[in-house]
Amino acid sequence: MAKRQSSSRPPASAKNRLPPSKNRPPPTDNRPPPTENRPPPTENPNFLLAALPSADYARILPELTVVPLTLKAVLHKPGEALRHVYFPGGGFCSMLTVLEDGTMVEVATIGREGVVGLSAVLDDGPTSSVTMVQGASDGCYRMAAEVFRREMDRRGPFLDMVTHYAHALVGFIMQSTACNAVHNVEQRLARWLLTAHDHMRNDTFPLTQEFVAMMLGVARPTVAVVAAKLQKAGLITYHRGQLTIVDREQLEAAACECYRTAANLVAAVAQHGRAWRTGKR
């Protein structure tokens, strides 16, 4: 049975979960994430872990520690060796590139479709990026980097799932690079809000303009103007650090093509996992 680190955050309410959307990756499980009073589910809420055959999952389960994802917590810092990788069961994290002046810009988001700390497969050297929690969650599965490398070296289903996700992540990063260079701030903000909505599975979630400005690499006043425009159009509401998606369909229309492309990459990871579980791979 997985080890666990206690959390005081209550599990997410079922009434807050969102209905399926054509652009939202399908869930693997409708059960809430584990807490200190609930053992990890047999079918893990993380897409990669859920796809593993029962024997493989049973083997790695003792190596997983259940930890909470706390908003704004930094999981990996530049110059520090990767000691752990993280398999989110909810919420999401941002991968950030850090410039010489300290400016940070998001290049990818990682939720329960993936794993945080992929570079640990190479060696135990220092990372060059920052990984920060953007969406809090009670259920995240932490694994020691050396165990991660050992499981990859087995060259079994674990390697297959992680490699498939790695390809999707590279595609996500490439799409984000093109998006930041070509599309306007309104399109990019709409894309980011939709992605956060998918990860959080709740219409309302905490968000500050300062945080969004950092994610998009723009000035905070620019975010304020664009967010006000979306709010006036009835797509979102924003009050005291809480953002609510009001009209998702119109928000998708306001976003650039990059949202749909990235959502399809995530959906492909989930589909690959289902193929493993059903033996149709």
N, C-alpha and C positions, 0 to 999 in steps of 0.2 A: 504494500500500500504506500502511496506517495506520502512523503513528509509534508508538513504544512507549517506555514508561519501565520499566526493569528492576525485577524483584521477586525476592526470594529465597524467597518462599513457594512450596512445591511445588504442582502442580496437584492438584485433588481426585481421589481414587481412585474408579474406576467402581463399586467394590463398596459405596461409601457412598451411592450415589444411591438414592432411594426409589422403590418401585413406585407406579404411578398410584393416586390416590384420587379418589373421587367429588367431593370438595370441594377437591381440590388442583388448581390450574391446570396444564394439560398442558404438558410441555416442548416447545420448538421444535427441540431438537437434543440428542443424547445425547453429543456430544463434549465434552471438558473445555475450559475457557476457555483463551485463548491465553496463552503465556508468552513470555519473551524468545527462546526457541528454536523457537517455533512461530508461523507467520504467522496473522493473523486469519482465521477461517473464512469461506468465501464466504457461508454463511448465518449471520449474526451471532447469538450467544446471547441478545441483547436482543430482546424481542418486537417493539418498534417498528422497530428497524433491520432485523430479519429480514424484516419485512413489505414492505419497500421493493422496487419493481421493480429489476432488475439495473442498469439505466442510472442510476437515482437513487442506488442504493447505491454504485456505482462513482464517482459524482461526489463524494459526501461522504467516501468512505473516506480520501482524503489529509488530510482535516480532522480525523480522529479520532486521538487519542493513547491508546494502551493504558496504563492505570495500575492499580495495585492499590488495593483498598479495605482500609485498615488499621483494625482494630478501634479504636473510640473516636475516630478521626480526625474533625475538624470540617471539612466541605466548605464550608459557608456560615455566616457569622456576622451577627448583627443589626447594622445600620448600615453594613455593607460592600457595595460594589457587586458584583453577580454578574458575574464575569469568565468563568466557564465553566459549562456544564451537563454532567451526567454520565448516561450510559446504562449502568446496571449489567448485567453479564453473569452475575452470581451474587451471593450475599450479599444484604444489604439495608441501607437507611439509614432513619433516623427523622427526621421533621419535628417540631420541638419549638417550642411557644409559650413565650416567656420572660416571666415576671411581674416586677413592679417589685422584689421582694425577691430576684430571681435564681432563683426556683423555675422549673423547666422541666417541661412536661407534653407528652407525645407526642400529636399529632393525626393522624398518618398514617405508614405505612411504605411505602417504595418499593424494589422489587426489579427483576428483569429484565423485568417487565411495563411499566416506565415510564421516566421521565426525572426527574432531580433538578435543580431550578432552573427550573421552568416560568415563573416570573415574569419571566425574562430576555426573554421574547417582548415584554414591554411596553416596557421601556426599560433603560438601564444604571444605574438608581437603586438605592439601598440596599435590602437585604431586611430584613424585620422578624422573621424566624424563624431558628432554628438548624437545620442539617442535620448529623446525626452518623451515622457508620458504626456499625451495630449488629451486622452479620454480615460478616466479612472475606471477601474474594474476590480472586483474581488478575486477573480479567477485568472491567475497567470501561472504558468508552469516553468520553473527555473531548472536548468540543467547545467552541471559543470562543463566547462569547455572541453576538458580532456575526455569526458564521457561522450560528448557530442562527436568529437573526432573519432573515438573508438567505434561508435555506432555507424558513422559514415564509412569507416574502413571495412565494415562487414559486407558492404556492397549488396545490401538487400533492399527490401521495401522502404526502409528509412532513407537510404541514399536516393532512391528513385523519387520519393515525394519531395525531399528537400531540394534536389536538383531541379525538379520541375518548377518548384516555387522560385528558385533562384533565377531561372529564365524569365519568369513572369515579373520578378522584381526589377531585373535589368530593363525589361520593356517599360515598366512603370517609370523608372528613372529617366529613360530616354524620352518618354512622352512628356514628363514634367519639364525637362530641359527645353524641348521645343515649345511647350506651352508658355513658359516664362519669357521666351524670346519673341513670340509672335502674338499672343492674345492679350487683350486689354484686361485691366484690373477687375472690371465687373465680371467678365467671363471667368477669370481665374478664381475670384471669390466665390462665385456660384458653384464652380467645380469643387472647390475645397469644402464648402458647406455640405454639398451632396455626399462627398466622400466621408465626412465626419458623421453625417446622418446615417449612412450605411453601417459604419463601425459601431456607433453608439446604440442604434436600434431604439431610439427614443426621439420624439419630436423636439424635446427641449433638452439642452445640455449647456454646461458652463462654457463661456467663451469671452475673452476680452479683446478689445481692438488692438491692444499692444501685442498680444499673442499672434493675432492674424497678420498684423503688419510684419512681424518677424518671419512668419511662415511664407508669406508672399514676397518678401524682400522689398516692401514699399513703405512709404512714410505713414505714420499713424493717421494724420489728417486725411490722407487719401482714402484709407479704409473707412473712416467716419463718413465721408461724403458718399462713397459707393454703397455702404451699408444702409445709409439713410434713404438712398434711391430705391434699394430693394425693399425696404420697409414701406416706403410710400406706395410702392406698386402692389403691396399686399402679399409679397412672397415670404417675408420673414417678420418677426418682431424681435426687438432687442431691448432688454431692460435690466439694469443693474447686474451686468455680467452674465445674464441668462439669455440665450438665443433660442427661438422657437421657429421651426420650419412650418409655415402656414400653408403654402401652396407648392408642393414638391413638383408637380407637373410643370408649372410655369418656371420654377427654378431650374429644372432640367433644360427648358427652352432657352433660358438666359445663359446657361453654361456653354463652354466651347466643346468641341468634339472630343477633347481629351478625357472628359469624365467618362463618356461611354466606352472609349478605348480602354481606360484603366479598369473600369468595372468588368469589362469582358475578360481581361487578364485574370482578375480575381475569380470570376466565375469559372474559368478554365481550370484553375487549381482545384476548386471544389468538385468539378466534374471528374477530374483525374482521380481524386480521392474516392469518389463514389464508385468509380470503375474498379479500384483496388478492392473495396469492401464487398462488392457484388461479384467479383471474379470475372468481370467483363473487360478487363484490361487487355 
